[in-house]
């Protein structure tokens, strides 16, 4: 099922959140920067997506929510060709990712940064080497230029340059997340994909990461796609919310509209418990002879 909103709409004002920068009113010619069109994806007998469609528009922050294990991270990986689709199409600026050669994929991944759930820093490299890694791979920057850019990126995520010589093992969880974010912006991507950016963090660092996402959208004008279970962060940073339910995105809309949605599934998930359809309920039912908690 295609998403029900065809272009980004700024969030409404609220006393409980700081709205991200408006992305403007879309016109009839609004074109997505990333488009998943009628995508089906399965792992063995586990159907993750069935005829799913979703569009991401330039300048917006789109947050994907949904139950654990439903395939939200799979969606991000399909966006940049880390996982192939079984059917359908994934397009970046109109180009089908499946039809790109190695150089084409390399160009896509230069434009689209991926911030992995655990940060995925190279444990054997210093902070400087981690941040500079993509610059060495994709540019002809000198050591001095990489060093200067690393300092700039650390400042953008509110870290000091005295961390450059540190190893990942010496960093706190929040610092690792922010260094990973600094690494992702080093080569100035147009899009940043965040996979559970606040998982495992304390409330203070959750707030910091949310603020960083908003700051980068405002200062760098990047497009962001965020996968999260953290509803306060989702509400804080997003222009639009897409809810994964029953292997597709039947509910997509501006943040405040989603928070005030009359759809039972959306309301129950955002405010507490998601009730699933008969197939999911059967799969979750206790086996004969088992005892519930």
C-alpha positions as CSV (number, residue, x, y, z in Angstrom):
1,X,0.0,0.0,0.0
2,X,1.5,3.3,-1.0
3,X,1.9,6.0,1.7
4,X,-0.9,8.3,2.1
5,X,1.0,11.6,2.2
6,X,2.9,12.4,-1.0
7,X,5.1,15.2,0.3
8,X,6.5,16.6,3.6
9,X,4.4,18.8,5.8
10,X,6.0,20.8,8.7
11,X,5.0,19.8,12.1
12,X,2.5,21.9,14.1
13,X,3.6,24.1,17.0
14,X,3.5,22.5,20.4
15,X,4.5,23.5,23.9
16,X,6.0,20.1,24.5
17,X,8.4,19.9,21.5
18,X,10.8,22.0,19.5
19,X,9.8,21.8,15.9
20,X,12.4,21.0,13.2
21,X,12.9,23.6,10.5
22,X,9.9,23.6,8.1
23,X,10.7,21.9,4.8
24,X,8.3,24.0,2.8
25,X,5.0,23.4,1.1
26,X,5.3,20.7,-1.6
27,X,4.1,21.4,-5.0
28,X,2.6,19.1,-7.6
29,X,6.1,18.5,-9.0
30,X,7.7,17.5,-5.6
31,X,10.0,14.6,-6.2
32,X,11.4,12.2,-3.6
33,X,15.1,11.8,-3.0
34,X,14.5,8.2,-1.9
35,X,11.6,6.1,-3.1
36,X,10.7,2.5,-2.3
37,X,8.1,1.4,-4.9
38,X,6.0,-1.7,-4.4
39,X,8.8,-3.5,-2.5
40,X,8.6,-7.1,-1.3
41,X,11.3,-8.6,0.9
42,X,11.5,-12.0,2.6
43,X,14.1,-14.0,4.5
44,X,13.2,-17.6,3.9
45,X,9.6,-18.0,4.9
46,X,9.6,-14.8,6.9
47,X,7.9,-12.1,4.8
48,X,9.1,-8.8,6.0
49,X,7.6,-6.5,3.4
50,X,4.8,-7.1,0.9
51,X,4.1,-4.5,-1.8
52,X,5.4,-1.7,0.4
53,X,5.9,1.8,-0.8
54,X,7.5,4.8,1.0
55,X,8.9,8.1,-0.2
56,X,11.5,10.4,1.4
57,X,11.5,14.1,0.4
58,X,14.5,16.5,0.3
59,X,15.0,18.4,3.6
60,X,12.6,16.5,5.8
61,X,13.2,14.2,8.8
62,X,11.1,11.1,8.3
63,X,10.9,8.8,11.3
64,X,10.0,5.1,10.9
65,X,8.2,3.5,13.9
66,X,6.8,0.1,14.5
67,X,7.1,-3.0,16.7
68,X,10.4,-4.8,17.4
69,X,11.6,-7.3,14.7
70,X,9.2,-6.0,12.0
71,X,11.9,-4.9,9.6
72,X,12.5,-1.2,10.2
73,X,16.3,-1.5,9.9
74,X,15.8,-3.7,6.8
75,X,14.1,-0.7,5.2
76,X,17.2,1.5,5.8
77,X,19.5,-1.1,4.4
78,X,17.4,-1.5,1.3
79,X,17.5,2.2,0.7
80,X,21.3,2.1,0.0
81,X,21.6,-1.3,-1.5
82,X,23.0,-3.1,1.5
83,X,20.1,-5.5,1.2
84,X,18.5,-6.3,-2.2
85,X,14.8,-6.3,-2.7
86,X,13.0,-9.4,-3.9
87,X,10.4,-7.4,-5.9
88,X,9.8,-3.8,-6.6
89,X,12.2,-0.9,-6.9
90,X,14.4,1.3,-4.7
91,X,15.3,4.6,-6.3
92,X,17.7,7.4,-5.2
93,X,17.1,10.5,-7.2
94,X,15.2,8.5,-9.7
95,X,18.0,5.9,-10.3
96,X,17.1,2.3,-9.5
97,X,19.7,1.1,-6.9
98,X,19.5,-2.5,-8.3
99,X,20.6,-1.4,-11.7
100,X,23.7,0.5,-10.5
101,X,27.2,-0.9,-11.0
102,X,29.8,-0.8,-8.2
103,X,30.8,2.8,-9.0
104,X,27.1,3.9,-9.0
105,X,26.6,2.3,-5.6
106,X,29.7,4.0,-4.4
107,X,28.3,7.3,-5.4
108,X,25.0,6.6,-3.7
109,X,26.8,5.6,-0.5
110,X,28.8,8.8,-0.6
111,X,25.6,10.9,-0.7
112,X,23.7,8.8,1.9
113,X,25.4,8.2,5.3
114,X,24.3,5.3,7.6
115,X,24.6,5.7,11.3
116,X,24.5,2.1,12.7
117,X,22.7,1.2,15.9
118,X,25.8,0.6,17.9
119,X,27.9,3.3,16.2
120,X,30.0,0.6,14.4
121,X,33.3,2.5,15.1
122,X,36.5,0.7,14.1
123,X,37.9,-0.4,17.5
124,X,41.5,-0.4,16.3
125,X,41.3,3.2,15.0
126,X,41.4,6.4,16.9
127,X,38.5,8.9,16.9
128,X,40.5,10.9,14.2
129,X,41.0,7.8,12.1
130,X,37.3,6.8,12.4
131,X,36.1,10.2,11.4
132,X,38.6,10.5,8.5
133,X,38.0,7.0,7.2
134,X,35.4,8.0,4.6
135,X,37.4,11.0,3.5
136,X,40.4,8.8,2.7
137,X,38.1,6.4,0.8
138,X,36.1,8.9,-1.2
139,X,38.3,12.1,-1.5
140,X,41.8,13.2,-2.1
141,X,42.0,15.2,1.2
142,X,45.4,15.6,2.8
143,X,46.1,14.6,6.4
144,X,45.9,18.2,7.4
145,X,42.5,18.6,5.7
146,X,41.2,15.5,7.3
147,X,42.4,16.6,10.8
148,X,40.7,20.0,10.3
149,X,37.5,18.4,9.1
150,X,37.5,16.0,12.0
151,X,37.6,18.9,14.4
152,X,34.7,20.6,12.6
153,X,32.6,17.5,12.8
154,X,33.3,17.0,16.5
155,X,32.2,20.5,17.2
156,X,29.0,19.9,15.3
157,X,28.1,17.1,17.6
158,X,29.3,19.1,20.7
159,X,32.5,17.2,21.4
160,X,36.0,18.6,21.9
161,X,39.0,18.0,19.7
162,X,41.0,16.6,22.6
163,X,39.1,13.4,21.9
164,X,40.8,12.9,18.5
165,X,43.5,10.6,19.9
166,X,41.2,8.5,22.0
167,X,40.2,4.9,21.1
168,X,36.5,3.9,21.0
169,X,36.9,1.6,24.0
170,X,37.6,4.7,26.2
171,X,34.4,6.4,25.1
172,X,31.0,6.4,26.8
173,X,27.9,5.1,25.0
174,X,26.8,8.6,24.2
175,X,30.2,9.7,23.0
176,X,30.4,6.7,20.7
177,X,27.1,7.6,19.2
178,X,28.2,11.2,18.6
179,X,31.6,10.2,17.1
180,X,29.7,7.9,14.8
181,X,27.5,10.8,13.8
182,X,30.6,13.0,13.3
183,X,32.0,10.3,11.0
184,X,28.8,10.2,9.0
185,X,28.8,13.9,8.2
186,X,32.6,14.1,7.4
187,X,32.0,13.9,3.6
188,X,28.9,16.1,3.7
189,X,26.2,13.6,2.8
190,X,22.8,14.8,1.5
191,X,20.9,12.1,3.5
192,X,21.6,10.5,6.9
193,X,20.0,7.2,7.9
194,X,19.8,6.7,11.7
195,X,19.3,3.2,12.9
196,X,18.0,3.3,16.5
197,X,20.2,6.3,17.4
198,X,19.1,6.5,21.1
199,X,19.0,2.8,22.0
200,X,20.9,2.0,25.2
201,X,21.4,5.7,26.2
202,X,20.4,7.4,29.4
203,X,17.8,10.2,29.3
204,X,20.4,13.0,29.1
205,X,22.2,11.4,26.1
206,X,18.9,10.6,24.4
207,X,18.1,14.3,24.5
208,X,21.5,15.2,23.2
209,X,21.2,12.8,20.2
210,X,17.7,14.2,19.4
211,X,19.1,17.7,19.5
212,X,22.0,16.7,17.2
213,X,19.6,15.3,14.6
214,X,17.7,18.6,14.6
215,X,20.9,20.6,14.6
216,X,22.3,18.8,11.6
217,X,19.0,19.2,9.6
218,X,19.0,22.9,10.4
219,X,22.7,23.7,9.8
220,X,23.6,21.3,7.1
221,X,20.1,21.0,5.5
222,X,20.4,17.2,5.3
223,X,17.5,14.9,4.7
224,X,17.1,12.4,7.6
225,X,15.4,9.0,8.0
226,X,15.3,7.9,11.6
227,X,14.4,4.4,12.9
228,X,13.4,4.5,16.6
229,X,11.3,3.1,19.4
230,X,11.7,6.3,21.3
231,X,8.4,8.1,20.9
232,X,9.5,11.4,22.6
233,X,12.5,11.6,20.2
234,X,10.3,10.7,17.2
235,X,7.9,13.5,18.0
236,X,10.7,16.0,18.7
237,X,12.8,15.5,15.5
238,X,10.3,14.5,12.8
239,X,8.5,16.3,10.1
240,X,6.6,13.1,9.2
241,X,6.1,9.7,10.8
242,X,5.8,6.4,8.9
243,X,4.4,3.5,10.9
244,X,5.3,0.0,9.9
245,X,2.4,-2.4,10.3
246,X,1.6,-5.8,8.8
247,X,4.6,-5.6,6.4
248,X,3.8,-2.2,4.9
249,X,3.4,1.5,5.8
250,X,-0.3,2.1,5.8
251,X,0.0,5.1,8.1
252,X,2.2,8.0,7.0
253,X,1.7,11.6,7.9
254,X,2.8,14.8,9.6
255,X,4.0,14.3,13.1
256,X,1.2,16.0,15.0
257,X,-1.5,14.4,12.9
258,X,0.0,11.0,13.7
259,X,0.0,11.8,17.4
260,X,-3.7,12.7,17.2
261,X,-4.6,9.9,14.8
262,X,-7.9,8.2,15.1
263,X,-6.5,5.0,13.6
264,X,-6.5,2.4,16.4
265,X,-3.2,0.8,15.4
266,X,-1.4,4.2,15.4
267,X,-3.0,5.4,18.6
268,X,-2.3,2.1,20.4
269,X,1.4,2.0,19.3
270,X,2.2,5.6,20.1
271,X,0.4,5.6,23.4
272,X,1.0,2.1,24.6
273,X,0.1,-1.3,23.0
274,X,-0.2,-2.3,19.4
275,X,-2.9,-4.9,18.7
276,X,-2.0,-6.9,15.6
277,X,-4.1,-8.7,13.1
278,X,-5.3,-12.4,13.3
279,X,-2.1,-13.8,11.7
280,X,0.2,-12.0,14.1
281,X,-2.0,-12.8,17.1
282,X,-1.9,-16.5,16.2
283,X,1.9,-16.4,15.8
284,X,2.2,-14.8,19.3
285,X,-0.2,-17.2,21.0
286,X,1.3,-19.6,23.6
287,X,1.8,-23.1,22.4
288,X,-0.4,-25.9,23.8
289,X,0.9,-27.0,27.2
290,X,2.8,-23.8,27.8
291,X,2.1,-21.5,30.7
292,X,1.7,-17.8,30.5
293,X,3.4,-15.4,32.8
